[in-house]
Amino acid sequence: MRMQDWRWYGVYGLVVGLTGLGIWRLIEPWLWEREYVVRLLATFGVAVLLGGVLHEGLHLREALRQGASWDGVKAGWLRFRVEKPLEVGAYRRVMVAPLLLPVVFGGLVAIFDERQGLLTALVWLLGSADDLADWAALWGKKGWVTRRVGEGLRLHGGEP
């Protein structure tokens, strides 16, 4: 059964919409200041590159802690895949593992510039929208789950 149902789309749209609105509201007053825009783009570039690696790495670490095999999970630059079925509860824990990153790194950047720190946290949270949507779509479900390229999130009943 394919799992991208109304809950998935609802949570994904809500997270993307609210974080996008927050980012726009924070940069709107300074949008025409060249120095600010250059600094903002540089910060976002570093945040996206560093965040992508850390985010997917934390998914991988948590999946291995939850008992997944090395050949059952794959982590790339911007995508985490579960090739072999993983228990739904374990998958949900894998999806929330990197959600502390926006708070930690946004706080570190906020030491130097509060606005940049909040923007960094929002950009990283935007990168977690699909993870939060997966988590919500699996709420109350039982069984085993995979997330393969081209298939998306799939729920499998019974033992793997």
Buried (B, 14 or more C-beta within 10 A) or exposed (E): EEBBEEBBEEBBEBBBEBBEEBBEEBBEEEEEEEEBEEBBEEBBEEBBEBBBBBBBBBBBBBBBEBEBEEEBBBBEEEEBBBBEBBBBEBBBBBBBBBBEBBEEBBEEBBEEBEBBBBBBBBBBBBBBBBBBBBBBBBEEBEBBBBBEEEEBBBBBEEEE
